[in-house]
Amino acid sequence: MVDATQHNLVPEHSLVDEAELERVLEEYDIRRTDMPKIKRRDPALRELDAEAGDVVRIERDSRTTDTAVVYRLVIE
């Protein structure tokens, strides 16, 4: 079986600490529940031990800005 977290097309995933999360929520004037969602069982989260309610930071390669950062709320 292939480890999805090591595949070259899977972007970098990391858990967001509360300080960064508060900054992001304030910057976008949103609540945690307004964020796009990602399922806890997503193979890309396997190494993170993410729980429902956590927020994940995803860094993707971008043609226009070199790196695009997106945030996802982990759901069951």
SEMAR-157140 format. One line per 5 residues: number of its first residue (from 1); for each residue y, z, x of C-alpha. Coordinates in Angstrom, 2 decimals. Each point is the difference from the previous one (the first is absolute). Example, Ala and Ser with C-alpha at 12.3 -4.5 7.8 and 13.67 -1.06 7.14 Angstrom:
<atoms>
1) -4.50/7.80/12.30 ~ 3.44/-0.66/1.37
</atoms>
This chain:
<atoms>
1) 0.00/0.00/0.00 ~ 3.51/-0.82/1.19 ~ 2.48/2.85/0.48 ~ 3.00/-1.17/-2.04 ~ 2.39/2.29/1.88
6) -0.69/-1.85/3.25 ~ 0.43/-3.53/-1.40 ~ 2.94/-1.91/1.50 ~ 1.35/-0.93/-3.46 ~ 0.23/3.61/-1.22
11) 3.48/1.38/0.71 ~ 0.65/3.44/1.51 ~ -0.34/2.83/-2.57 ~ 1.25/3.55/0.58 ~ 0.64/3.06/-2.14
16) 3.66/0.85/-0.65 ~ 1.23/3.54/0.65 ~ 2.19/1.73/-2.57 ~ 3.24/-0.45/1.99 ~ -0.43/-3.78/0.23
21) -1.08/-0.17/-3.65 ~ 3.13/1.84/-1.17 ~ 2.17/-2.40/2.03 ~ -1.73/-3.05/-1.52 ~ 0.19/1.32/-3.56
26) 3.69/0.75/0.43 ~ 0.73/-3.35/1.66 ~ -1.58/-1.96/-2.87 ~ 1.03/2.49/-2.70 ~ -3.53/0.22/-1.39
31) -2.62/2.63/-0.77 ~ -3.39/0.17/1.69 ~ -1.65/-1.29/-3.18 ~ 2.24/-3.11/0.02 ~ -1.57/-1.21/3.25
36) -2.59/-2.79/0.10 ~ -3.54/1.38/-0.03 ~ -3.08/-0.23/2.23 ~ -3.42/1.35/-0.91 ~ -1.40/2.87/2.04
41) -3.23/-1.94/0.52 ~ 1.79/-3.00/1.53 ~ -1.90/-0.86/3.22 ~ 3.25/-0.04/2.00 ~ 0.43/3.73/-0.73
46) -3.48/1.03/1.16 ~ 1.18/1.46/3.33 ~ 3.00/1.84/-1.49 ~ -1.80/2.39/-2.36 ~ 2.80/-0.63/-2.51
51) -0.03/1.98/-3.23 ~ 1.46/-0.92/-3.38 ~ 3.75/0.72/0.11 ~ 0.40/-0.82/3.70 ~ 2.30/-2.84/1.04
56) -1.09/-2.62/2.53 ~ 2.31/-2.02/2.26 ~ -1.22/-3.55/0.66 ~ 1.48/-2.09/2.82 ~ -0.59/-3.71/-0.38
61) 0.96/-2.91/2.21 ~ 2.83/-1.98/-1.55 ~ 1.29/-3.48/0.75 ~ 3.57/0.96/-0.80 ~ 0.37/3.57/1.31
66) -2.85/0.32/2.54 ~ -1.29/3.11/-1.80 ~ 0.12/0.84/-3.71 ~ -0.54/3.60/-1.08 ~ -1.28/0.79/-3.49
71) -1.05/3.25/-1.61 ~ -2.83/0.63/-2.46 ~ -0.92/3.04/-2.09 ~ -3.69/0.86/0.28 ~ -1.71/0.29/-3.38
76) -3.54/0.89/-0.98
</atoms>
